[in-house]
Amino acid sequence: MQRLYFECPKTGARVDVGIESELNTLLLIRAKPVRALCPRCGEVHEWQVSDAHLNRAA
Ligand SMILES: [Zn+2]
């Protein structure tokens, strides 16, 4: 499993929006933007999966 981190466009902080995915799923959703509530600034942002930082679970 891999966990997706996105960069908050407002604060520049790396945020965890709670998306955890297998690579196969990532490939499926890659074409779609991800909309999620940002835990850092409280607004909804739209990210591209291709912009995500991947953190492999240890
Ligand atoms: Zn934000």
N, CA, C, O and the ligand as a Tripos MOL2 file, in Angstrom:
@<TRIPOS>MOLECULE
protein
  233   231    59     0     0
PROTEIN
NO_CHARGES

@<TRIPOS>ATOM
      1 N           0.8460   -1.2030    0.0000 N.3       1 MET1
      2 CA          0.0000    0.0000    0.0000 C.3       1 MET1
      3 C           0.8750    1.2450    0.0000 C.2       1 MET1
      4 O           1.9420    1.2910    0.6130 O.2       1 MET1
      5 N           0.3910    2.2290   -0.6970 N.am      2 GLN2
      6 CA          1.1190    3.4810   -0.7250 C.3       2 GLN2
      7 C           0.1900    4.5940   -0.2690 C.2       2 GLN2
      8 O          -1.0200    4.5560   -0.4920 O.2       2 GLN2
      9 N           0.7750    5.5590    0.3580 N.am      3 ARG3
     10 CA         -0.0270    6.6480    0.8800 C.3       3 ARG3
     11 C           0.2930    7.8960    0.0750 C.2       3 ARG3
     12 O           1.4500    8.1870   -0.2280 O.2       3 ARG3
     13 N          -0.7720    8.6300   -0.2660 N.am      4 LEU4
     14 CA         -0.5780    9.8080   -1.1020 C.3       4 LEU4
     15 C          -0.4960   11.0680   -0.2500 C.2       4 LEU4
     16 O          -1.3140   11.2940    0.6420 O.2       4 LEU4
     17 N           0.4950   11.8660   -0.5430 N.am      5 TYR5
     18 CA          0.6010   13.1730    0.0770 C.3       5 TYR5
     19 C           0.5420   14.2240   -1.0160 C.2       5 TYR5
     20 O           1.1260   14.0660   -2.0880 O.2       5 TYR5
     21 N          -0.1750   15.3020   -0.7240 N.am      6 PHE6
     22 CA         -0.2450   16.3990   -1.6750 C.3       6 PHE6
     23 C           0.2950   17.6550   -1.0200 C.2       6 PHE6
     24 O           0.3900   17.7580    0.2030 O.2       6 PHE6
     25 N           0.6400   18.5960   -1.8620 N.am      7 GLU7
     26 CA          1.1450   19.8520   -1.3320 C.3       7 GLU7
     27 C           0.0200   20.8740   -1.3080 C.2       7 GLU7
     28 O          -0.6010   21.1540   -2.3330 O.2       7 GLU7
     29 N          -0.2330   21.4220   -0.1420 N.am      8 CYS8
     30 CA         -1.2680   22.4450   -0.0080 C.3       8 CYS8
     31 C          -0.8300   23.6960   -0.7620 C.2       8 CYS8
     32 O           0.2310   24.2470   -0.4720 O.2       8 CYS8
     33 N          -1.6350   24.1550   -1.7320 N.am      9 PRO9
     34 CA         -1.2360   25.3210   -2.5300 C.3       9 PRO9
     35 C          -1.2200   26.6140   -1.7230 C.2       9 PRO9
     36 O          -0.6050   27.6000   -2.1270 O.2       9 PRO9
     37 N          -1.8930   26.6020   -0.5920 N.am     10 LYS10
     38 CA         -1.9520   27.8130    0.2360 C.3      10 LYS10
     39 C          -0.7620   27.9270    1.1700 C.2      10 LYS10
     40 O          -0.1660   28.9940    1.3160 O.2      10 LYS10
     41 N          -0.4280   26.8200    1.7940 N.am     11 THR11
     42 CA          0.6120   26.8730    2.8220 C.3      11 THR11
     43 C           1.9060   26.2130    2.3710 C.2      11 THR11
     44 O           2.9520   26.3900    2.9940 O.2      11 THR11
     45 N           1.8290   25.4490    1.2810 N.am     12 GLY12
     46 CA          3.0110   24.7400    0.8090 C.3      12 GLY12
     47 C           3.3520   23.5260    1.6360 C.2      12 GLY12
     48 O           4.3760   22.8790    1.4180 O.2      12 GLY12
     49 N           2.4790   23.2140    2.6000 N.am     13 ALA13
     50 CA          2.7490   22.0770    3.4730 C.3      13 ALA13
     51 C           2.3450   20.7800    2.7950 C.2      13 ALA13
     52 O           1.4380   20.7500    1.9630 O.2      13 ALA13
     53 N           3.0100   19.7480    3.1500 N.am     14 ARG14
     54 CA          2.6380   18.4370    2.6440 C.3      14 ARG14
     55 C           1.5160   17.8830    3.5110 C.2      14 ARG14
     56 O           1.6620   17.7590    4.7270 O.2      14 ARG14
     57 N           0.4020   17.5530    2.8790 N.am     15 VAL15
     58 CA         -0.7490   17.0960    3.6440 C.3      15 VAL15
     59 C          -1.1330   15.6820    3.2470 C.2      15 VAL15
     60 O          -0.9910   15.2590    2.1000 O.2      15 VAL15
     61 N          -1.6190   14.9820    4.2380 N.am     16 ASP16
     62 CA         -2.0970   13.6260    4.0380 C.3      16 ASP16
     63 C          -3.6160   13.6910    3.9950 C.2      16 ASP16
     64 O          -4.2550   13.9780    5.0070 O.2      16 ASP16
     65 N          -4.1870   13.4300    2.8460 N.am     17 VAL17
     66 CA         -5.6410   13.5430    2.7170 C.3      17 VAL17
     67 C          -6.3270   12.1940    2.8930 C.2      17 VAL17
     68 O          -7.5060   12.0390    2.5750 O.2      17 VAL17
     69 N          -5.5880   11.2380    3.3940 N.am     18 GLY18
     70 CA         -6.2110    9.9800    3.7640 C.3      18 GLY18
     71 C          -6.4240    9.0210    2.6000 C.2      18 GLY18
     72 O          -7.2340    8.0980    2.6870 O.2      18 GLY18
     73 N          -5.7020    9.2410    1.5240 N.am     19 ILE19
     74 CA         -5.8220    8.3230    0.3900 C.3      19 ILE19
     75 C          -4.6900    7.3110    0.4520 C.2      19 ILE19
     76 O          -3.5100    7.6590    0.4310 O.2      19 ILE19
     77 N          -5.0760    6.0890    0.5250 N.am     20 GLU20
     78 CA         -4.0980    5.0250    0.5720 C.3      20 GLU20
     79 C          -4.4480    4.0860   -0.5660 C.2      20 GLU20
     80 O          -5.6090    3.7140   -0.7310 O.2      20 GLU20
     81 N          -3.4870    3.7130   -1.3260 N.am     21 SER21
     82 CA         -3.8640    3.0070   -2.5290 C.3      21 SER21
     83 C          -2.8110    2.0370   -3.0020 C.2      21 SER21
     84 O          -1.6170    2.2040   -2.7570 O.2      21 SER21
     85 N          -3.2740    1.0530   -3.6650 N.am     22 GLU22
     86 CA         -2.3810    0.1660   -4.3910 C.3      22 GLU22
     87 C          -2.0220    0.8420   -5.7040 C.2      22 GLU22
     88 O          -2.7590    1.6900   -6.2070 O.2      22 GLU22
     89 N          -0.9240    0.4660   -6.2260 N.am     23 LEU23
     90 CA         -0.4720    1.0970   -7.4620 C.3      23 LEU23
     91 C          -1.4840    0.9080   -8.5870 C.2      23 LEU23
     92 O          -1.6740    1.8070   -9.4070 O.2      23 LEU23
     93 N          -2.1240   -0.2350   -8.6340 N.am     24 ASN24
     94 CA         -3.1200   -0.4730   -9.6850 C.3      24 ASN24
     95 C          -4.2610    0.5330   -9.6080 C.2      24 ASN24
     96 O          -4.7300    1.0400  -10.6270 O.2      24 ASN24
     97 N          -4.6990    0.8140   -8.3840 N.am     25 THR25
     98 CA         -5.7680    1.7820   -8.2060 C.3      25 THR25
     99 C          -5.2910    3.1690   -8.6140 C.2      25 THR25
    100 O          -6.0300    3.9430   -9.2220 O.2      25 THR25
    101 N          -4.0790    3.4570   -8.2780 N.am     26 LEU26
    102 CA         -3.5160    4.7500   -8.6590 C.3      26 LEU26
    103 C          -3.5570    4.9330  -10.1600 C.2      26 LEU26
    104 O          -3.8900    6.0100  -10.6550 O.2      26 LEU26
    105 N          -3.2260    3.9010  -10.8680 N.am     27 LEU27
    106 CA         -3.2140    4.0080  -12.3160 C.3      27 LEU27
    107 C          -4.6200    4.2510  -12.8390 C.2      27 LEU27
    108 O          -4.8180    4.9660  -13.8220 O.2      27 LEU27
    109 N          -5.6020    3.6410  -12.1620 N.am     28 LEU28
    110 CA         -6.9870    3.8230  -12.5920 C.3      28 LEU28
    111 C          -7.4840    5.2440  -12.3430 C.2      28 LEU28
    112 O          -8.1910    5.8150  -13.1730 O.2      28 LEU28
    113 N          -7.1140    5.8050  -11.2070 N.am     29 ILE29
    114 CA         -7.6400    7.1340  -10.8580 C.3      29 ILE29
    115 C          -6.7310    8.2530  -11.3330 C.2      29 ILE29
    116 O          -7.0080    9.4320  -11.1120 O.2      29 ILE29
    117 N          -5.6440    7.8730  -11.9870 N.am     30 ARG30
    118 CA         -4.6410    8.8770  -12.3340 C.3      30 ARG30
    119 C          -5.2030    9.9750  -13.2280 C.2      30 ARG30
    120 O          -4.7780   11.1280  -13.1520 O.2      30 ARG30
    121 N          -6.1590    9.6080  -14.0730 N.am     31 ALA31
    122 CA         -6.6900   10.5850  -15.0140 C.3      31 ALA31
    123 C          -7.6360   11.5780  -14.3510 C.2      31 ALA31
    124 O          -7.9300   12.6360  -14.9070 O.2      31 ALA31
    125 N          -8.1120   11.2250  -13.1520 N.am     32 LYS32
    126 CA         -9.1050   12.0800  -12.5050 C.3      32 LYS32
    127 C          -8.4570   12.9390  -11.4290 C.2      32 LYS32
    128 O          -7.5510   12.4890  -10.7280 O.2      32 LYS32
    129 N          -8.9210   14.1700  -11.3010 N.am     33 PRO33
    130 CA         -8.4260   14.9850  -10.1940 C.3      33 PRO33
    131 C          -8.9820   14.4750   -8.8700 C.2      33 PRO33
    132 O         -10.0640   13.8930   -8.8050 O.2      33 PRO33
    133 N          -8.2170   14.7100   -7.8390 N.am     34 VAL34
    134 CA         -8.6270   14.3260   -6.4910 C.3      34 VAL34
    135 C          -9.0660   15.5750   -5.7570 C.2      34 VAL34
    136 O          -8.3030   16.5330   -5.6310 O.2      34 VAL34
    137 N         -10.2920   15.5660   -5.2730 N.am     35 ARG35
    138 CA        -10.7680   16.6950   -4.4650 C.3      35 ARG35
    139 C         -10.8470   16.2420   -3.0160 C.2      35 ARG35
    140 O         -11.4630   15.2230   -2.7040 O.2      35 ARG35
    141 N         -10.2330   16.9880   -2.1590 N.am     36 ALA36
    142 CA        -10.2410   16.5910   -0.7620 C.3      36 ALA36
    143 C         -10.1160   17.8220    0.1270 C.2      36 ALA36
    144 O          -9.5660   18.8530   -0.2600 O.2      36 ALA36
    145 N         -10.6470   17.6700    1.3240 N.am     37 LEU37
    146 CA        -10.5460   18.7290    2.3130 C.3      37 LEU37
    147 C          -9.1280   18.7450    2.8670 C.2      37 LEU37
    148 O          -8.6060   17.7290    3.3250 O.2      37 LEU37
    149 N          -8.5360   19.8970    2.8140 N.am     38 CYS38
    150 CA         -7.1590   20.0260    3.2680 C.3      38 CYS38
    151 C          -7.1210   20.1510    4.7830 C.2      38 CYS38
    152 O          -7.7150   21.0740    5.3410 O.2      38 CYS38
    153 N          -6.4360   19.2450    5.4520 N.am     39 PRO39
    154 CA         -6.3840   19.3070    6.9140 C.3      39 PRO39
    155 C          -5.5330   20.4790    7.4050 C.2      39 PRO39
    156 O          -5.5850   20.8380    8.5810 O.2      39 PRO39
    157 N          -4.7630   21.0650    6.5180 N.am     40 ARG40
    158 CA         -3.8660   22.1430    6.9270 C.3      40 ARG40
    159 C          -4.5720   23.5000    6.9480 C.2      40 ARG40
    160 O          -4.4590   24.2540    7.9140 O.2      40 ARG40
    161 N          -5.3020   23.8030    5.8680 N.am     41 CYS41
    162 CA         -5.9220   25.1240    5.8080 C.3      41 CYS41
    163 C          -7.4460   25.0630    5.8310 C.2      41 CYS41
    164 O          -8.1090   26.0980    5.8950 O.2      41 CYS41
    165 N          -8.0100   23.8380    5.7780 N.am     42 GLY42
    166 CA         -9.4450   23.6940    5.9340 C.3      42 GLY42
    167 C         -10.2460   23.9530    4.6620 C.2      42 GLY42
    168 O         -11.4770   23.9470    4.6960 O.2      42 GLY42
    169 N          -9.5620   24.1800    3.5420 N.am     43 GLU43
    170 CA        -10.2770   24.3750    2.2920 C.3      43 GLU43
    171 C         -10.2020   23.1200    1.4370 C.2      43 GLU43
    172 O          -9.3690   22.2420    1.6620 O.2      43 GLU43
    173 N         -11.0940   23.0540    0.4500 N.am     44 VAL44
    174 CA        -11.0580   21.9310   -0.4710 C.3      44 VAL44
    175 C         -10.1420   22.2750   -1.6400 C.2      44 VAL44
    176 O         -10.3060   23.3050   -2.2930 O.2      44 VAL44
    177 N          -9.1970   21.4150   -1.8850 N.am     45 HIS45
    178 CA         -8.3020   21.5950   -3.0230 C.3      45 HIS45
    179 C          -8.5270   20.4810   -4.0170 C.2      45 HIS45
    180 O          -9.0650   19.4210   -3.6980 O.2      45 HIS45
    181 N          -8.1000   20.7580   -5.2270 N.am     46 GLU46
    182 CA         -8.1580   19.7390   -6.2620 C.3      46 GLU46
    183 C          -6.7310   19.4630   -6.7120 C.2      46 GLU46
    184 O          -5.9990   20.3690   -7.1130 O.2      46 GLU46
    185 N          -6.3560   18.2000   -6.6350 N.am     47 TRP47
    186 CA         -5.0000   17.8250   -7.0170 C.3      47 TRP47
    187 C          -5.0380   16.7970   -8.1340 C.2      47 TRP47
    188 O          -6.0210   16.0760   -8.3040 O.2      47 TRP47
    189 N          -3.9770   16.7450   -8.8750 N.am     48 GLN48
    190 CA         -3.7930   15.6510   -9.8190 C.3      48 GLN48
    191 C          -2.9820   14.5660   -9.1200 C.2      48 GLN48
    192 O          -2.0450   14.8520   -8.3740 O.2      48 GLN48
    193 N          -3.3560   13.3340   -9.3730 N.am     49 VAL49
    194 CA         -2.6290   12.2330   -8.7600 C.3      49 VAL49
    195 C          -1.1550   12.2650   -9.1780 C.2      49 VAL49
    196 O          -0.2700   11.8560   -8.4260 O.2      49 VAL49
    197 N          -0.9190   12.7540  -10.3770 N.am     50 SER50
    198 CA          0.4620   12.8300  -10.8510 C.3      50 SER50
    199 C           1.2930   13.8340  -10.0350 C.2      50 SER50
    200 O           2.5230   13.8130  -10.0790 O.2      50 SER50
    201 N           0.6040   14.7110   -9.2930 N.am     51 ASP51
    202 CA          1.3100   15.6750   -8.4430 C.3      51 ASP51
    203 C           1.5780   15.1380   -7.0520 C.2      51 ASP51
    204 O           2.2630   15.7770   -6.2540 O.2      51 ASP51
    205 N           1.0420   13.9720   -6.7630 N.am     52 ALA52
    206 CA          1.1430   13.4500   -5.4080 C.3      52 ALA52
    207 C           2.5590   12.9840   -5.0940 C.2      52 ALA52
    208 O           3.3140   12.5590   -5.9680 O.2      52 ALA52
    209 N           2.8760   13.0820   -3.8360 N.am     53 HIS53
    210 CA          4.0950   12.4640   -3.3230 C.3      53 HIS53
    211 C           3.6910   11.1030   -2.7770 C.2      53 HIS53
    212 O           2.6900   10.9720   -2.0730 O.2      53 HIS53
    213 N           4.4640   10.1240   -3.1040 N.am     54 LEU54
    214 CA          4.1480    8.7920   -2.6200 C.3      54 LEU54
    215 C           5.0350    8.4390   -1.4360 C.2      54 LEU54
    216 O           6.2540    8.6080   -1.4660 O.2      54 LEU54
    217 N           4.3930    7.9520   -0.4130 N.am     55 ASN55
    218 CA          5.1550    7.4460    0.7240 C.3      55 ASN55
    219 C           4.8110    5.9820    0.9230 C.2      55 ASN55
    220 O           3.6710    5.6280    1.2250 O.2      55 ASN55
    221 N           5.7650    5.1820    0.7570 N.am     56 ARG56
    222 CA          5.5410    3.7630    0.9250 C.3      56 ARG56
    223 C           5.4620    3.4380    2.4170 C.2      56 ARG56
    224 O           6.3190    3.8510    3.1980 O.2      56 ARG56
    225 N           4.4500    2.7110    2.7920 N.am     57 ALA57
    226 CA          4.3210    2.3170    4.1910 C.3      57 ALA57
    227 C           5.4990    1.4110    4.5700 C.2      57 ALA57
    228 O           5.8700    0.4930    3.8390 O.2      57 ALA57
    229 N           6.0530    1.7000    5.7100 N.am     58 ALA58
    230 CA          7.2640    0.9820    6.1090 C.3      58 ALA58
    231 C           6.9910   -0.4820    6.4000 C.2      58 ALA58
    232 O           7.9090   -1.2250    6.7480 O.2      58 ALA58
    233 ZN         -4.6730   23.6400    1.9540 Zn       59 ZN59
@<TRIPOS>BOND
     1     1     2 1
     2     2     3 1
     3     3     4 2
     4     3     5 am
     5     5     6 1
     6     6     7 1
     7     7     8 2
     8     7     9 am
     9     9    10 1
    10    10    11 1
    11    11    12 2
    12    11    13 am
    13    13    14 1
    14    14    15 1
    15    15    16 2
    16    15    17 am
    17    17    18 1
    18    18    19 1
    19    19    20 2
    20    19    21 am
    21    21    22 1
    22    22    23 1
    23    23    24 2
    24    23    25 am
    25    25    26 1
    26    26    27 1
    27    27    28 2
    28    27    29 am
    29    29    30 1
    30    30    31 1
    31    31    32 2
    32    31    33 am
    33    33    34 1
    34    34    35 1
    35    35    36 2
    36    35    37 am
    37    37    38 1
    38    38    39 1
    39    39    40 2
    40    39    41 am
    41    41    42 1
    42    42    43 1
    43    43    44 2
    44    43    45 am
    45    45    46 1
    46    46    47 1
    47    47    48 2
    48    47    49 am
    49    49    50 1
    50    50    51 1
    51    51    52 2
    52    51    53 am
    53    53    54 1
    54    54    55 1
    55    55    56 2
    56    55    57 am
    57    57    58 1
    58    58    59 1
    59    59    60 2
    60    59    61 am
    61    61    62 1
    62    62    63 1
    63    63    64 2
    64    63    65 am
    65    65    66 1
    66    66    67 1
    67    67    68 2
    68    67    69 am
    69    69    70 1
    70    70    71 1
    71    71    72 2
    72    71    73 am
    73    73    74 1
    74    74    75 1
    75    75    76 2
    76    75    77 am
    77    77    78 1
    78    78    79 1
    79    79    80 2
    80    79    81 am
    81    81    82 1
    82    82    83 1
    83    83    84 2
    84    83    85 am
    85    85    86 1
    86    86    87 1
    87    87    88 2
    88    87    89 am
    89    89    90 1
    90    90    91 1
    91    91    92 2
    92    91    93 am
    93    93    94 1
    94    94    95 1
    95    95    96 2
    96    95    97 am
    97    97    98 1
    98    98    99 1
    99    99   100 2
   100    99   101 am
   101   101   102 1
   102   102   103 1
   103   103   104 2
   104   103   105 am
   105   105   106 1
   106   106   107 1
   107   107   108 2
   108   107   109 am
   109   109   110 1
   110   110   111 1
   111   111   112 2
   112   111   113 am
   113   113   114 1
   114   114   115 1
   115   115   116 2
   116   115   117 am
   117   117   118 1
   118   118   119 1
   119   119   120 2
   120   119   121 am
   121   121   122 1
   122   122   123 1
   123   123   124 2
   124   123   125 am
   125   125   126 1
   126   126   127 1
   127   127   128 2
   128   127   129 am
   129   129   130 1
   130   130   131 1
   131   131   132 2
   132   131   133 am
   133   133   134 1
   134   134   135 1
   135   135   136 2
   136   135   137 am
   137   137   138 1
   138   138   139 1
   139   139   140 2
   140   139   141 am
   141   141   142 1
   142   142   143 1
   143   143   144 2
   144   143   145 am
   145   145   146 1
   146   146   147 1
   147   147   148 2
   148   147   149 am
   149   149   150 1
   150   150   151 1
   151   151   152 2
   152   151   153 am
   153   153   154 1
   154   154   155 1
   155   155   156 2
   156   155   157 am
   157   157   158 1
   158   158   159 1
   159   159   160 2
   160   159   161 am
   161   161   162 1
   162   162   163 1
   163   163   164 2
   164   163   165 am
   165   165   166 1
   166   166   167 1
   167   167   168 2
   168   167   169 am
   169   169   170 1
   170   170   171 1
   171   171   172 2
   172   171   173 am
   173   173   174 1
   174   174   175 1
   175   175   176 2
   176   175   177 am
   177   177   178 1
   178   178   179 1
   179   179   180 2
   180   179   181 am
   181   181   182 1
   182   182   183 1
   183   183   184 2
   184   183   185 am
   185   185   186 1
   186   186   187 1
   187   187   188 2
   188   187   189 am
   189   189   190 1
   190   190   191 1
   191   191   192 2
   192   191   193 am
   193   193   194 1
   194   194   195 1
   195   195   196 2
   196   195   197 am
   197   197   198 1
   198   198   199 1
   199   199   200 2
   200   199   201 am
   201   201   202 1
   202   202   203 1
   203   203   204 2
   204   203   205 am
   205   205   206 1
   206   206   207 1
   207   207   208 2
   208   207   209 am
   209   209   210 1
   210   210   211 1
   211   211   212 2
   212   211   213 am
   213   213   214 1
   214   214   215 1
   215   215   216 2
   216   215   217 am
   217   217   218 1
   218   218   219 1
   219   219   220 2
   220   219   221 am
   221   221   222 1
   222   222   223 1
   223   223   224 2
   224   223   225 am
   225   225   226 1
   226   226   227 1
   227   227   228 2
   228   227   229 am
   229   229   230 1
   230   230   231 1
   231   231   232 2
@<TRIPOS>SUBSTRUCTURE
     1 MET1         2 RESIDUE 1 A MET
     2 GLN2         6 RESIDUE 1 A GLN
     3 ARG3        10 RESIDUE 1 A ARG
     4 LEU4        14 RESIDUE 1 A LEU
     5 TYR5        18 RESIDUE 1 A TYR
     6 PHE6        22 RESIDUE 1 A PHE
     7 GLU7        26 RESIDUE 1 A GLU
     8 CYS8        30 RESIDUE 1 A CYS
     9 PRO9        34 RESIDUE 1 A PRO
    10 LYS10       38 RESIDUE 1 A LYS
    11 THR11       42 RESIDUE 1 A THR
    12 GLY12       46 RESIDUE 1 A GLY
    13 ALA13       50 RESIDUE 1 A ALA
    14 ARG14       54 RESIDUE 1 A ARG
    15 VAL15       58 RESIDUE 1 A VAL
    16 ASP16       62 RESIDUE 1 A ASP
    17 VAL17       66 RESIDUE 1 A VAL
    18 GLY18       70 RESIDUE 1 A GLY
    19 ILE19       74 RESIDUE 1 A ILE
    20 GLU20       78 RESIDUE 1 A GLU
    21 SER21       82 RESIDUE 1 A SER
    22 GLU22       86 RESIDUE 1 A GLU
    23 LEU23       90 RESIDUE 1 A LEU
    24 ASN24       94 RESIDUE 1 A ASN
    25 THR25       98 RESIDUE 1 A THR
    26 LEU26      102 RESIDUE 1 A LEU
    27 LEU27      106 RESIDUE 1 A LEU
    28 LEU28      110 RESIDUE 1 A LEU
    29 ILE29      114 RESIDUE 1 A ILE
    30 ARG30      118 RESIDUE 1 A ARG
    31 ALA31      122 RESIDUE 1 A ALA
    32 LYS32      126 RESIDUE 1 A LYS
    33 PRO33      130 RESIDUE 1 A PRO
    34 VAL34      134 RESIDUE 1 A VAL
    35 ARG35      138 RESIDUE 1 A ARG
    36 ALA36      142 RESIDUE 1 A ALA
    37 LEU37      146 RESIDUE 1 A LEU
    38 CYS38      150 RESIDUE 1 A CYS
    39 PRO39      154 RESIDUE 1 A PRO
    40 ARG40      158 RESIDUE 1 A ARG
    41 CYS41      162 RESIDUE 1 A CYS
    42 GLY42      166 RESIDUE 1 A GLY
    43 GLU43      170 RESIDUE 1 A GLU
    44 VAL44      174 RESIDUE 1 A VAL
    45 HIS45      178 RESIDUE 1 A HIS
    46 GLU46      182 RESIDUE 1 A GLU
    47 TRP47      186 RESIDUE 1 A TRP
    48 GLN48      190 RESIDUE 1 A GLN
    49 VAL49      194 RESIDUE 1 A VAL
    50 SER50      198 RESIDUE 1 A SER
    51 ASP51      202 RESIDUE 1 A ASP
    52 ALA52      206 RESIDUE 1 A ALA
    53 HIS53      210 RESIDUE 1 A HIS
    54 LEU54      214 RESIDUE 1 A LEU
    55 ASN55      218 RESIDUE 1 A ASN
    56 ARG56      222 RESIDUE 1 A ARG
    57 ALA57      226 RESIDUE 1 A ALA
    58 ALA58      230 RESIDUE 1 A ALA
    59 ZN59       233 GROUP 0 **** ****
